[in-house]
């Protein structure tokens, strides 16, 4: 009988070392096609979580991610991309990984097995009932994540999870479980593959939808993005030109003066600059 945890089940493929490069790539691609279907099934559950996160953040709350290994790295990645993309403060979305930032590059021995460590990490940020905590764990069994979720619940903090097993210990602990069951990995147990891809897509959906609802996007443009490089400055100039129907030089001058597309648009429309 196979393990109930599908992330730990044996691969549907064998003798991988005997496959050609084409066979390896083709079979991996076949497996990856299960990911969007898992996300499609999860949309109603993601929707419930997004609405709660929006309500909390719209009144000053924050979104926290906790995880270990690949799951932790994905949470940190999503959190770290919100400020440059949407121009929000660094403490609006916070990603924490077992073992700290050092673990982003190298494994920290036994960090994910410490049930008390996540709450100690979260307390440094004064997590409270105005916030939402999302535990990310492909298996749904990571002690670091479950320990943090349990303590958050004890303190009346809204909890959620993104996992790739059904009815896992983590899912059973949270208020809003998101289960992305993509089946066994191509390489048995290598959850940085399909499971990691599914988790990344879910986090994209959560943070992007929340930021849109918070007014950080206009039309389909990232009007609050940070102008951190030449490419983004040029993108900002193009947005202003399209929105206000002015020449590129004036658009760039205004953008450099006001430091963001949104601030430029607000100023232009208020002052009626010609």
NORCOR-V165315 format. One record per pair of residues at least 4 apart in sequence whose ideal C-beta (glycine too) atoms are under 8 Angstrom apart, sorted by sequence separation. I is the first residue (numbers start at 1). J is the second residue. If there is no record, write none. Layout:
BEGIN
i,j
I,J
I,J
END
This chain:
BEGIN
i,j
2,6
5,9
15,19
19,23
20,24
21,25
22,26
23,27
24,28
25,29
26,30
27,31
28,32
29,33
33,37
34,38
35,39
36,40
37,41
38,42
39,43
42,46
43,47
44,48
45,49
46,50
47,51
48,52
49,53
50,54
51,55
52,56
53,57
54,58
55,59
57,61
67,71
68,72
69,73
70,74
71,75
72,76
73,77
74,78
75,79
76,80
77,81
78,82
81,85
82,86
83,87
88,92
97,101
99,103
102,106
103,107
110,114
114,118
116,120
117,121
118,122
119,123
120,124
121,125
123,127
127,131
137,141
142,146
143,147
144,148
145,149
146,150
147,151
148,152
149,153
150,154
151,155
153,157
167,171
168,172
169,173
170,174
184,188
185,189
186,190
191,195
192,196
193,197
194,198
195,199
196,200
197,201
198,202
199,203
200,204
201,205
202,206
203,207
204,208
205,209
206,210
207,211
208,212
209,213
210,214
212,216
217,221
228,232
229,233
230,234
231,235
232,236
233,237
234,238
235,239
236,240
237,241
238,242
239,243
240,244
241,245
246,250
247,251
248,252
249,253
250,254
251,255
252,256
253,257
254,258
255,259
259,263
260,264
261,265
262,266
263,267
264,268
265,269
266,270
267,271
268,272
3,8
11,16
19,24
56,61
57,62
67,72
83,88
88,93
98,103
103,108
122,127
137,142
141,146
152,157
163,168
166,171
167,172
172,177
185,190
191,196
211,216
212,217
217,222
218,223
227,232
241,246
246,251
255,260
258,263
268,273
3,9
13,19
56,62
57,63
66,72
67,73
82,88
83,89
97,103
102,108
111,117
127,133
153,159
165,171
171,177
185,191
187,193
211,217
216,222
217,223
226,232
227,233
240,246
241,247
255,261
258,264
267,273
2,9
56,63
65,72
67,74
83,90
97,104
135,142
152,159
163,170
170,177
186,193
216,223
217,224
225,232
241,248
244,251
257,264
2,10
16,24
19,27
67,75
99,107
100,108
103,111
137,145
163,171
171,179
185,193
186,194
216,224
66,75
83,92
99,108
136,145
137,146
161,170
185,194
227,236
255,264
258,267
53,63
65,75
82,92
98,108
135,145
149,159
161,171
185,195
225,235
241,251
254,264
65,76
82,93
122,133
135,146
168,179
183,194
225,236
237,248
240,251
99,111
149,161
161,173
167,179
182,194
65,78
98,111
99,112
135,148
161,174
166,179
182,195
251,264
254,267
13,27
65,79
79,93
98,112
135,149
159,173
160,174
163,177
165,179
237,251
240,254
254,268
78,93
79,94
80,95
133,148
159,174
160,175
161,176
163,178
164,179
166,181
180,195
182,197
237,252
240,255
63,79
79,95
98,114
133,149
145,161
159,175
160,176
161,177
162,178
163,179
164,180
165,181
182,198
223,239
78,95
158,175
159,176
160,177
161,178
163,180
164,181
77,95
158,176
160,178
162,180
164,182
180,198
221,239
237,255
12,31
76,95
98,117
133,152
180,199
233,252
236,255
254,273
75,95
76,96
98,118
153,173
75,96
76,97
100,121
140,161
149,170
240,261
244,265
75,97
96,118
153,175
180,202
221,243
233,255
239,261
243,265
246,268
72,95
140,163
146,169
150,173
250,273
72,96
73,97
133,157
135,159
137,161
139,163
140,164
141,165
146,170
149,173
178,202
236,260
240,264
244,268
72,97
96,121
127,152
132,157
133,158
134,159
135,160
136,161
137,162
138,163
139,164
140,165
145,170
149,174
218,243
236,261
240,265
72,98
96,122
118,144
122,148
129,155
131,157
132,158
133,159
134,160
135,161
136,162
137,163
138,164
139,165
117,144
118,145
121,148
128,155
129,156
131,158
132,159
133,160
134,161
135,162
136,163
138,165
141,168
146,173
164,191
65,93
67,95
76,104
115,143
119,147
127,155
129,157
132,160
134,162
140,168
141,169
142,170
227,255
236,264
240,268
62,91
63,92
64,93
65,94
66,95
67,96
68,97
69,98
114,143
115,144
118,147
119,148
122,151
128,157
129,158
139,168
140,169
141,170
62,92
63,93
64,94
65,95
66,96
67,97
68,98
112,142
113,143
114,144
117,147
118,148
122,152
127,157
140,170
164,194
62,93
63,94
64,95
65,96
66,97
67,98
68,99
72,103
73,104
94,125
112,143
113,144
115,146
116,147
117,148
118,149
137,168
140,171
164,195
62,94
64,96
66,98
112,144
115,147
119,151
227,259
111,144
112,145
114,147
118,151
119,152
137,170
227,260
69,103
91,125
164,198
226,260
57,92
68,103
135,170
164,199
225,260
224,260
225,261
162,199
223,260
224,261
69,107
223,261
224,262
135,174
222,261
223,262
162,202
221,261
162,203
223,265
68,111
69,112
68,112
98,142
218,262
98,144
218,265
66,118
139,191
138,191
66,121
66,122
138,195
64,122
138,196
75,134
64,125
75,136
138,199
74,136
62,125
64,127
136,199
72,136
62,127
71,136
71,137
64,131
66,133
71,138
136,203
62,130
63,131
64,132
66,134
67,135
70,138
61,130
62,131
63,132
64,133
65,134
66,135
67,136
68,137
60,130
61,131
62,132
64,134
65,135
66,136
67,137
59,130
61,132
63,134
65,136
71,142
134,206
56,130
68,142
71,145
56,131
57,132
67,142
56,132
68,144
67,144
68,145
66,144
67,145
53,132
66,145
52,132
66,148
49,132
66,149
49,134
71,162
56,158
52,158
52,160
49,160
93,207
71,191
70,191
70,192
74,196
78,200
69,192
77,200
88,211
52,176
70,195
71,196
74,199
78,203
82,207
86,211
38,164
70,196
74,200
77,203
78,204
81,207
85,211
88,214
49,176
48,176
71,199
75,203
78,206
79,207
86,214
88,216
49,178
70,199
74,203
78,207
82,211
87,216
86,216
7,138
8,139
45,176
86,217
7,139
45,177
46,178
45,178
5,139
45,179
5,140
5,141
42,178
86,222
88,224
42,179
85,222
87,224
42,180
65,203
86,224
87,225
86,225
87,226
85,225
39,180
84,225
38,180
84,226
38,181
63,206
83,226
38,182
63,207
84,228
35,180
35,182
63,210
34,182
34,183
31,183
53,206
57,210
31,185
31,186
50,205
54,209
58,213
46,202
50,206
54,210
58,214
7,164
49,206
53,210
57,214
6,164
7,165
28,186
6,165
27,186
35,194
39,198
46,205
50,209
54,213
5,165
6,166
34,194
38,198
42,202
46,206
50,210
54,214
4,165
32,193
31,193
32,194
35,197
39,201
5,168
31,194
35,198
39,202
50,213
28,193
32,197
36,201
35,201
39,205
16,186
12,183
16,187
12,184
11,184
13,186
87,260
9,183
10,184
11,185
6,181
9,184
11,186
87,262
6,182
11,187
6,183
7,184
11,188
6,184
7,185
10,188
9,188
8,188
8,189
7,189
7,191
7,195
END
